[in-house]
Amino acid sequence: MPETPTLVAEDLMLLLMDDEKGRLAASSQSRPLFGGALLVELALDEAVEVEEKRGLLHTPRVHARQPRSQERPDPLLAQAWQTVSEKPRTASDLVGRLGKGTREELQRRLVARGILEERETRVLGLFPSRTWPAADLRHEQEVRAGLQRCLVGGAQPDPRTASLIALLSAVDQAHRVVDRGALSSREVRKRAKAIAEGSWAAQGVRDAVAASTAAITAAVTTSAAVTAAGS
């Protein structure tokens, strides 16, 4: 079990990894997804804020604020905050910038904490490849149980759980990470969207989270369209 709290991005990775195969679903979109997860974490710490929208042609920028949690800052979050503080940028720009190399760093961190295991394999016996199967499922199971209570059981989420649900909803994965029981995929998707848009945190925090998840959705949609056009 983690001795210190995991990042939202780390929990997101665990939820989207195949525990046995050790591979990430939708890996081609992992850069904006995990970059967005870091931006969401900064929003939860009230370390970023989004401008008010001024007219149809204005794209709001994200600004850095002094983080609430200044003692023992997480190095990955500190680096993300430094990037945001360089100058105001759109969320669409930031999710790409913050996501560069983040997937690999998250995997290294989770291996170091004993949650994932790094394995070297060969595809067709020739080409080297790496996988990251689960080594300790206890933390992931706790995270899934929290999502289960909210998405299926109807419990009210805390801000961290709500932000994780918002990220999963942005990539249409919320219905895949819980046991739906008698609920349909559509019903779980609807609940996830309602939670993402709900009043679970201060307006400024929710605005920053909404900007981040919208940027992720746009990036994933664009990537899918490009892939479809090239096939």
C-alpha positions, 0 to 999 in steps of 0.5 A: 500500500502507498505510504503517501497519497497517490496522485490522481494521475497515478490512480487513473493509470491503475484504473486504465491498465490491464492488471494481467497484461500490464498495458494501458488502454488507449495509450495513443491518447495518454499524453493529453490524458495524464497531462490533464490529470496533473492539471486537475490535481493542481486545480484541486490544490487551487494552484491554477485558475481559469480566466472568465470567458469574454466573448465567443472568440476568446479562449480562456487561459489558465493562470498559476496561483500559489499552491495551498500545499507547499510542504514537501511538494510532489516533484511531478506536480511541482514541475507541472506548476512551474510549466503553468507559471511560465505564462498563461496558456490554454488548457488545450496547450497545457495538457499536451505540455504537461503530459510529455513523458508523464506516462513513463514517469508514472509507471516508474513511480508505481513500480518503485512503490511496489504497486506495478511490476516492470517486465521485459518481454519480446513480441514474436520472440524478436522485438523487445517490449515492456509491460507493467502488470499489477504487483499489489492490487490493494490500493487500486481496489480501494479506488475502484470501491470508491468509484463503485459507491458513487457511480453505482451506489449513488453516494456523494463523491469527495472532490478527489473522487469526483475529479477522477470520475470527470477524467474517466468521463472525458475519455468515456471509460467510467462505465468500464472501471466499475461493476455496473450491476443492473445499470446499463453502460448509458446509465453509468455514463450519465451518472459520471457526467452528472458528477463531473458537472456537479457542485462538489468543489468551489466554482474556481476548482470546478472551472479548472477541472472542466477546462482540463477535461474538455481539453482531453476530450478534444485531443482524444476526439481529434486523434481518433478522427486522424486515425480514422481518416488514415485507415 
